[in-house]
Every structure is written in structure tokens, then in C-alpha cells.
Amino acid sequence: MATIRYKGVTVKAITACVPKNISKNSDLTYLIPEEEIQKTVNSIGIREKRYVDEDVTASDLCFKAAERLFEENDIDRNSIDMILFLSQLPDFKIPATAPLLQHRLGLPNTTAALDLSLGCSGYVYALSTAMAYASMPGIDRVLLLDGETFSKIVNRMDKVDAPLYGDAGTATLVEKTNDGSEAVFKLYTDGSGEEAVKIKAGAGRCRTTAENLREHTEKDGSILSDNEVFMNGMEVFNFVMRAVPRSIREVCEAAGADLSGVGHLVLHQANKFMTDFIVKRLKYPVDRVPYCLDRYGNTSSSSVPLTIASELAGTELGDVILSGFGAGLSWGAAYLSLRHCKVSHVIEY
């Protein structure tokens, strides 16, 4: 495991943007028997999700979130030294999306730009990356944009994934500070679990072909192609129960903190059955665990900052634990202060 500590850097602002389009799980009767719909909704905790129009990308949602961040925090665009874009759905394979956002946002040519790609653990990893760069001489402010549009890669006939995934884009500003706060990260990987969540085709090892574009039927009756996301739900659940509570305890231990005294535990919004199980195992107060997946679904890596913007905007924040986990297999936990962070309410696009 990697244990990383940062001093002299902080999260200054967080914003989030979701599409206006709403998809209700009660409308999935074409996929799930009507008598089982409510049971499914109660189990996963998702009533509805947001989805983008065909011509809208994750970077579009992140752009809107960034514009709101600049506006509400009176940020000079020339003060942004680096932009990071995290997504598994970039605009193009080439060029990277971060440079396109640098230009679109009107940031100076002196701004460094870098794309990152990781699954549902991505925000924790990317926030650590942003803090690492902001800790360096010559970089004072890093803009982290995290967005996903899984509606583009989930088959509407997939019984596992169609009820789960939604779209969102977020923006986080990380900068140097003199407040003496410390952030601690624990990052973990187990690549032997690569088959748990996977799109088999469409990249370098298995290019898109007419054959792998054809849909096939899984054992549970789900229909999808190898260019769409597949998830083994039970394998993911077993991994999460085995690894995630332990990682949260370990980040608290590394930070010298008592979990019960942490203000909020912000979990990746996988599904409510899974996250409730984590909270119960940790014996953490459920009223300090914010949820937004009932309205936005599982938005992959962007779910952690989206949950903060949706549920904690306008509240007085202190120390928090962030936890992300998913494809890779990859997971991570962070202990940090949001005491000086301005969180804006979610906007629509």
C-alpha cells in the first residue's frame, strides 16, 4: 500500500454539474419484472439517474463545473498552474482532453495539462496527484476536473449496470496554504481482479471489430457488446467488503485520528446496499454519511465530489474521510480537512 502525506496544500473549492435529462428506474419494466422493480430500487438505493444528450461529453460537464467554480470563488484564470482531467471517457483517444479544456477555459499557455484514467477510486487518486503537484515549487494552484458519462457505455438491456450508472462532471481547486493542515492518503491496487469491471474491446489489446460490436447475452439475461461495460456484481461486492473498511481504518490510523470523531465519511456512491454494509461494519454514525445516489446514481469517480456538492454545500465542514473503490481493482482512502473549502450547490446542464 502507498501512504502519502501532504502539508501546506488544501482543497479550496468544489463544484459539480449534472445533465438535466432524468432516467427513472421505475421505467425499467422492459428489463426487470414490474413486481421486482421496487425491490431493486430499495436494494440499490437509486430512484433515478441523469444522462447526457448524445453530443455532450464528460468534459462538457466539467467545463460547466469549472466555470461555476471560477465565478463563485473569484478565481483569476491566470493563477491556474496545472489542469488535471480524470475520466474513462475522454473526448478523443488523441489528443488528450486536458489541453482542450485548458484552451476552452481560457487558461494561459503556461498551464500544464494532463489526463488521468481510473475507475471509481479515481477521485481519491487524482486528488492525491493534484496535491502532489500543488506541493511543488512553481505550482500554486491545480484545477482537478473529474467527469464520467457512463450512459454512453452501458447497454440499456444490461440488468446489472442499467439501473446503476449516471453522468456527472465536477471541479476541484487545490492550492498551497499556510493553515498547517495535513492530508493523508492510502492507495491500493489489485490488478488480478481486472475481470470484475471491464470493457473488453475498443483499445490497444482488443481493437473494435464488427464481431465485438455485436451484442451477446450473459448468463443473467443481460444483453451487451464487448465495447460496453461489464460488471460482476458479486465479485465487486466481495472485494469491497474485504478491502474498503480496512482501508478507512488504516487511513485513520495513519492520520492519528479517531474515526468516530471525523465529521463526515464520503463514500463512492456504488449502491446503497454496499455502502450501508461498509458503514455498519465500521460502526460509524449513518447520519454523517452523505448520500446522493438516490437522485444521481453511480457516477463512477465523480461520485465523491458530486456527493460533497449535493449534500454538504452550505454546511460547516471539518475533517472528512473520502473513500473510492472499483475497477482495477483499485481503491483508496483520504483523510483531510475541508474547513477552508467553499462547496457550491450542484448545477444542471
C-alpha positions as CSV (number, residue, x, y, z in Angstrom):
1,M,0.0,0.0,0.0
2,A,1.1,3.6,-0.6
3,T,0.9,6.0,2.3
4,I,1.2,9.7,1.2
5,R,1.2,12.8,3.4
6,Y,0.8,16.4,2.3
7,K,1.3,19.6,4.3
8,G,0.8,23.1,3.0
9,V,-1.9,22.2,0.4
10,T,-5.6,22.3,0.7
11,V,-8.9,21.9,-1.2
12,K,-10.2,25.4,-1.8
13,A,-13.4,24.8,-3.7
14,I,-15.6,22.1,-5.1
15,T,-18.4,22.4,-7.7
16,A,-20.5,19.8,-9.7
17,C,-22.7,19.7,-12.8
18,V,-25.2,17.1,-13.8
19,P,-27.3,16.8,-17.0
20,K,-30.9,17.9,-17.0
21,N,-32.1,14.6,-18.5
22,I,-33.6,12.2,-15.9
23,S,-33.9,8.4,-16.3
24,K,-36.2,6.8,-13.6
25,N,-35.6,3.2,-12.6
26,S,-39.3,2.7,-12.3
27,D,-39.3,2.8,-16.1
28,L,-37.1,-0.3,-16.4
29,T,-40.1,-2.6,-16.6
30,Y,-38.8,-3.6,-20.1
31,L,-35.8,-5.1,-18.4
32,I,-36.9,-6.0,-14.8
33,P,-40.3,-7.6,-14.0
34,E,-42.6,-4.9,-12.7
35,E,-43.1,-6.8,-9.4
36,E,-39.4,-6.7,-8.8
37,I,-38.7,-3.0,-9.6
38,Q,-39.4,-1.6,-6.2
39,K,-37.3,-4.3,-4.5
40,T,-34.4,-3.4,-6.9
41,V,-34.8,0.3,-6.2
42,N,-34.8,-0.3,-2.4
43,S,-31.8,-2.5,-2.6
44,I,-29.5,-0.3,-4.7
45,G,-31.0,2.9,-3.4
46,I,-31.3,4.6,-6.8
47,R,-34.6,6.1,-7.9
48,E,-33.2,8.0,-10.9
49,K,-30.1,9.0,-12.7
50,R,-29.0,11.8,-15.0
51,Y,-27.8,11.2,-18.6
52,V,-26.3,13.4,-21.2
53,D,-27.5,14.1,-24.8
54,E,-25.6,12.2,-27.5
55,D,-23.4,15.2,-28.3
56,V,-22.4,16.0,-24.7
57,T,-19.3,14.6,-23.1
58,A,-17.8,14.4,-19.6
59,S,-15.5,17.3,-20.4
60,D,-18.6,19.5,-21.2
61,L,-20.0,18.8,-17.7
62,C,-16.6,19.5,-16.2
63,F,-16.3,22.7,-18.2
64,K,-19.6,24.0,-16.7
65,A,-18.5,23.0,-13.2
66,A,-15.2,24.8,-13.7
67,E,-16.9,28.0,-14.9
68,R,-19.1,28.0,-11.8
69,L,-16.0,27.4,-9.6
70,F,-14.2,30.4,-11.2
71,E,-17.3,32.6,-10.9
72,E,-18.3,31.8,-7.3
73,N,-14.7,32.0,-5.9
74,D,-13.5,35.0,-8.0
75,I,-10.6,32.9,-9.3
76,D,-8.1,34.6,-11.7
77,R,-7.7,32.1,-14.6
78,N,-4.1,33.2,-15.0
79,S,-3.4,31.8,-11.5
80,I,-4.1,28.2,-12.6
81,D,-0.7,26.4,-12.9
82,M,-2.0,23.0,-13.8
83,I,-5.2,21.3,-15.0
84,L,-5.9,17.6,-14.5
85,F,-8.7,15.8,-16.3
86,L,-9.8,12.5,-14.9
87,S,-12.2,10.3,-16.9
88,Q,-12.5,6.9,-18.6
89,L,-14.4,8.7,-21.4
90,P,-12.2,11.4,-22.8
91,D,-13.3,13.4,-25.8
92,F,-10.8,11.6,-28.1
93,K,-8.1,9.0,-27.9
94,I,-5.8,11.6,-29.4
95,P,-5.4,14.4,-28.4
96,A,-5.7,14.3,-24.6
97,T,-8.7,16.2,-23.2
98,A,-6.9,18.3,-20.5
99,P,-5.2,20.6,-23.2
100,L,-8.6,21.1,-24.9
101,L,-10.1,22.2,-21.5
102,Q,-7.1,24.5,-20.9
103,H,-7.9,26.3,-24.2
104,R,-11.7,26.2,-23.7
105,L,-11.5,27.7,-20.2
106,G,-9.2,30.5,-21.3
107,L,-6.3,29.4,-19.1
108,P,-2.8,30.7,-20.0
109,N,-0.4,28.7,-22.2
110,T,1.8,28.4,-19.1
111,T,-0.8,26.0,-17.6
112,A,0.4,22.4,-17.6
113,A,-2.3,19.9,-18.6
114,L,-2.6,16.1,-18.0
115,D,-5.2,13.4,-18.5
116,L,-5.7,10.7,-15.9
117,S,-7.8,7.5,-16.2
118,L,-9.1,5.4,-13.4
119,G,-12.4,3.9,-12.3
120,C,-14.4,4.6,-9.2
121,S,-11.4,5.1,-7.0
122,G,-10.2,7.8,-9.4
123,Y,-11.1,10.9,-7.4
124,V,-9.1,9.9,-4.4
125,Y,-6.1,9.0,-6.6
126,A,-6.5,12.2,-8.7
127,L,-6.8,14.4,-5.6
128,S,-3.6,13.0,-4.3
129,T,-2.0,13.7,-7.6
130,A,-3.3,17.3,-7.6
131,M,-1.9,17.8,-4.0
132,A,1.4,16.3,-5.1
133,Y,1.7,18.9,-7.9
134,A,0.5,21.7,-5.7
135,S,3.2,20.8,-3.2
136,M,5.9,21.5,-5.7
137,P,7.8,24.8,-6.1
138,G,6.4,26.7,-9.1
139,I,2.9,25.3,-8.8
140,D,0.5,27.1,-6.5
141,R,-3.0,26.1,-7.9
142,V,-4.2,22.9,-9.6
143,L,-7.6,22.6,-11.2
144,L,-8.9,19.0,-11.0
145,L,-11.8,18.1,-13.3
146,D,-13.4,14.7,-12.8
147,G,-16.3,13.6,-15.0
148,E,-17.9,10.5,-16.4
149,T,-20.7,9.8,-18.9
150,F,-21.4,6.0,-18.4
151,S,-24.7,6.3,-20.2
152,K,-22.6,6.1,-23.4
153,I,-21.1,2.7,-22.5
154,V,-23.9,1.0,-20.6
155,N,-26.3,-1.2,-22.6
156,R,-29.9,-0.4,-21.8
157,M,-30.5,-4.2,-21.7
158,D,-27.8,-4.8,-19.1
159,K,-29.7,-5.9,-15.9
160,V,-26.7,-5.2,-13.7
161,D,-25.5,-1.8,-15.0
162,A,-28.5,-0.1,-16.5
163,P,-30.1,0.6,-13.1
164,L,-26.9,1.9,-11.6
165,Y,-24.9,4.4,-13.7
166,G,-25.5,8.1,-14.2
167,D,-23.5,11.0,-15.6
168,A,-21.8,14.0,-13.9
169,G,-18.9,16.4,-14.0
170,T,-17.0,18.1,-11.2
171,A,-14.3,20.7,-10.5
172,T,-12.0,20.8,-7.5
173,L,-9.4,23.6,-6.8
174,V,-6.3,22.6,-4.9
175,E,-3.8,25.2,-3.7
176,K,-1.0,26.0,-1.4
177,T,-1.9,27.1,2.1
178,N,-0.3,28.2,5.4
179,D,-3.0,26.8,7.7
180,G,-0.8,23.9,8.8
181,S,-3.4,21.2,7.9
182,E,-2.3,17.7,6.8
183,A,-3.8,15.4,4.3
184,V,-3.2,11.6,4.4
185,F,-3.8,9.2,1.6
186,K,-3.8,5.4,1.5
187,L,-3.8,4.0,-2.1
188,Y,-4.2,0.3,-3.1
189,T,-4.3,-1.9,-6.2
190,D,-5.0,-5.5,-7.1
191,G,-4.8,-6.0,-10.9
192,S,-5.6,-9.7,-10.5
193,G,-9.2,-8.5,-10.3
194,E,-9.3,-7.0,-13.8
195,E,-12.3,-9.0,-15.0
196,A,-14.6,-7.7,-12.2
197,V,-15.4,-4.5,-14.1
198,K,-14.2,-4.3,-17.7
199,I,-14.8,-3.1,-21.3
200,K,-13.1,-5.9,-23.2
201,A,-12.8,-4.2,-26.6
202,G,-12.1,-0.8,-28.1
203,A,-8.5,-0.2,-27.0
204,G,-5.0,-1.4,-27.8
205,R,-5.2,-5.0,-26.7
206,C,-8.5,-5.7,-28.4
207,R,-9.5,-3.2,-31.1
208,T,-13.1,-2.6,-32.1
209,T,-14.3,-5.0,-34.8
210,A,-17.6,-5.9,-36.4
211,E,-17.5,-9.1,-34.3
212,N,-17.1,-7.5,-30.9
213,L,-19.6,-4.8,-31.7
214,R,-22.3,-7.5,-31.9
215,E,-24.4,-7.9,-28.8
216,H,-24.4,-11.1,-26.8
217,T,-26.4,-12.5,-23.9
218,E,-24.9,-13.0,-20.5
219,K,-26.0,-15.8,-18.1
220,D,-28.3,-13.5,-16.2
221,G,-30.0,-12.5,-19.5
222,S,-28.3,-9.1,-19.8
223,I,-27.5,-8.1,-23.3
224,L,-24.3,-6.1,-24.2
225,S,-21.4,-6.0,-26.5
226,D,-17.7,-6.2,-25.7
227,N,-17.4,-2.4,-26.3
228,E,-19.8,-1.8,-23.3
229,V,-19.1,-2.1,-19.6
230,F,-19.5,-5.4,-17.9
231,M,-19.6,-5.8,-14.1
232,N,-19.5,-9.0,-12.0
233,G,-21.6,-7.6,-9.1
234,M,-20.9,-10.3,-6.6
235,E,-17.1,-10.2,-7.2
236,V,-17.1,-6.4,-6.7
237,F,-19.2,-6.7,-3.5
238,N,-16.8,-9.3,-2.0
239,F,-13.8,-7.2,-2.9
240,V,-15.4,-4.1,-1.3
241,M,-16.4,-5.8,1.9
242,R,-12.9,-7.3,2.2
243,A,-10.8,-4.2,1.4
244,V,-12.7,-0.9,1.9
245,P,-13.5,-0.9,5.7
246,R,-9.9,-1.9,6.4
247,S,-8.5,0.9,4.2
248,I,-10.7,3.5,6.0
249,R,-9.4,2.3,9.4
250,E,-5.8,2.3,8.1
251,V,-6.0,5.9,6.9
252,C,-7.4,7.0,10.3
253,E,-4.5,5.2,12.0
254,A,-2.0,6.8,9.7
255,A,-3.5,10.3,10.4
256,G,-3.7,9.6,14.2
257,A,-7.4,10.2,14.1
258,D,-10.4,8.5,15.8
259,L,-12.9,7.5,13.1
260,S,-15.9,8.4,15.4
261,G,-14.6,12.0,15.6
262,V,-14.4,12.5,11.8
263,G,-17.0,14.9,10.6
264,H,-18.2,13.1,7.5
265,L,-17.4,9.8,5.7
266,V,-17.9,10.4,2.0
267,L,-18.1,7.1,0.1
268,H,-18.1,6.4,-3.6
269,Q,-21.8,6.0,-4.4
270,A,-21.7,2.4,-5.6
271,N,-25.1,1.2,-4.4
272,K,-26.8,1.7,-1.0
273,F,-26.8,-2.0,0.0
274,M,-23.0,-2.0,-0.4
275,T,-22.3,1.4,1.3
276,D,-24.7,0.7,4.2
277,F,-22.7,-2.6,4.8
278,I,-19.5,-0.6,4.9
279,V,-20.9,1.9,7.4
280,K,-22.3,-0.9,9.6
281,R,-19.0,-2.7,9.6
282,L,-17.2,0.5,10.6
283,K,-19.9,1.3,13.3
284,Y,-19.8,4.9,12.0
285,P,-22.9,7.2,12.6
286,V,-25.0,6.9,9.5
287,D,-26.3,10.4,9.8
288,R,-22.8,11.6,9.0
289,V,-22.6,9.6,5.7
290,P,-24.0,11.7,2.9
291,Y,-25.9,10.0,0.1
292,C,-26.9,11.4,-3.3
293,L,-27.1,8.2,-5.3
294,D,-30.9,8.1,-5.0
295,R,-31.1,11.1,-7.4
296,Y,-27.9,10.7,-9.4
297,G,-27.0,7.0,-9.4
298,N,-23.4,5.7,-9.5
299,T,-21.4,8.4,-11.4
300,S,-18.1,6.4,-11.1
301,S,-15.1,8.5,-9.9
302,S,-17.1,11.8,-9.9
303,S,-19.5,10.5,-7.2
304,V,-17.3,11.6,-4.3
305,P,-17.1,15.3,-5.2
306,L,-20.7,15.2,-6.5
307,T,-21.9,13.9,-3.1
308,I,-20.0,16.7,-1.4
309,A,-21.6,19.3,-3.6
310,S,-25.1,17.8,-3.4
311,E,-25.2,17.1,0.3
312,L,-22.7,19.3,2.1
313,A,-22.9,22.6,0.3
314,G,-23.7,25.4,2.7
315,T,-22.7,23.3,5.8
316,E,-19.8,23.9,8.1
317,L,-17.2,21.3,7.2
318,G,-14.2,20.0,9.1
319,D,-12.2,16.8,8.8
320,V,-13.6,14.2,6.4
321,I,-12.7,10.8,5.0
322,L,-13.1,10.1,1.3
323,S,-13.2,6.6,0.0
324,G,-13.3,5.4,-3.6
325,F,-13.2,1.8,-4.9
326,G,-13.8,-0.1,-8.1
327,A,-12.4,-1.2,-11.4
328,G,-8.8,-2.2,-11.5
329,L,-9.2,-3.5,-8.8
330,S,-8.3,-0.2,-7.2
331,W,-9.2,1.6,-4.0
332,G,-8.1,4.4,-1.8
333,A,-9.0,6.5,1.2
334,A,-8.1,10.0,2.2
335,Y,-8.2,11.9,5.5
336,L,-8.2,15.7,5.0
337,S,-9.8,18.9,6.2
338,L,-12.4,20.8,4.1
339,R,-12.5,23.6,6.8
340,H,-11.5,26.2,4.2
341,C,-13.3,24.7,1.2
342,K,-16.2,26.5,-0.4
343,V,-18.7,23.9,-1.7
344,S,-21.2,25.1,-4.3
345,H,-24.6,23.7,-5.0
346,V,-25.0,21.3,-7.9
347,I,-25.9,23.0,-11.2
348,E,-27.6,21.5,-14.3
349,Y,-26.5,21.4,-18.0
